[in-house]
Amino acid sequence: MKIKPLLWALLLLLSGCDKAPAPEESFAGLGSAAADFAQVVPGKVFSFPEDHGPHDGFRIEWWYVTANLKDDHGNLFGVQWTLFRNALQAGPTQPGWRDSTVWLGHAAVTSATRHYAAERYARGGVGQAGAQAVPFNAWIDDWNFTSRPGAADALADMQLTASGAQFAYDLHLTSSRSLVLQGEQGYSRKSDQGEASYYYSQPFFSATGSVRIDGTTYQVSGPAWLDREWSSQPLAANQSGWDWFSLHLDRGEQLMLFRVRQQDGPGYLTGTWIDQQGHTQTLHNADIQLMPLATTEIDGRKIPTRWSLKIPGKQLDITTEAVNPKAWMNLSIPYWEGPVRFDGGVGYLEMTGY
């Protein structure tokens, strides 16, 4: 689901506003009304490569990559790269400094013993950050997710780079497989009340390259996953956060699932099963058994870092373990994000609102 929006204070600073909006009940205000913005409705026909680029008129959008990596000695690493587009006002994007878009970047590297994260933000319209469909490029400062020169398919041959004070990575991503539309042909529900996003993924990336942590560089490889979503109101007002999984199974299948927690009731649970040929099946609440088994205390919060996940209809019964239970993203809005492993595969887990 991958939504990590800006603090209202940051939005106010970059937009020049002098009046703070009223606090929202939903996580980070993502359930606040957005009637003036473009709406997510069923039946959208996706068009590529156009939909790889930004979607003017929607309030929030993101390009999100995770990778589960290993070096020649079997050491495990996780990498995250995310770019968010946040529209402060409804209506067409304006040129130059009249642009009311805020861009936010998150990057992180995780090992079994270390976790480093960095954050960058930029005002739109001046070239410091942005995204384009052809040739594909998403960037903020010198952090880049871009098609390599000569790539016939925008997402078939890519380069991913980012750095922070104590880390850096440079990865080559390739895939010969088709994209996956999440939910109902790309219409991804987030609540029983109708909140939704447009959502597609590329879960079949293979990554190779380098990861540097504390001055040591490791040559790594492994599977990677791209998520693309855009919406204007992705949560209901009573939804307080979510738990999101993307899993690569050794037997060839992929799995995305998320539970959006709410202040009253069990929450909204759904997912997508992706078979070895790339065919998808939507999973509903009755298909999934998801339960936290153990927590890790971080900054006075109890974060579930060990989970039981069962999908009886797919003969899946696993326990996911965090590679590093302390993978806490201590950024503008803090959340947990890191690689997980289980008997039969690897993946990524994001948890917000704890």
Secondary structure, 3 states (H helix, E strand, C coil): CCCCCCCHHHHHHHHCCCCCCCCCCCHHHCCCCCCCCCCCCCCCCCCCCHHHCCCCCCCEEEEEEEEEEECCCCCEEEEEEEEEEEECCCCCCCCHHHCCEEEEEEEEEECCCCEEEEEEEEECCCCCEEEECCCCEEEECCEEEEECCCCCCCCCEEEEEEECCCEEEEEEEECCCCCEECCECCEEECCCCCCEEEEEEEEEEEEEEEEEECCEEEEEEEEEEEEEEEECCCCCCCEEEEEEEEEEECCCCEEEEEEEEECCCCCEEEEEEECCCCCEEEECHHHCEEEEEEEEEECCEEEEEEEEEEEHHHCEEEEEEECCCCCEECCCCCEEEEEEEECCEEEEEEECCC
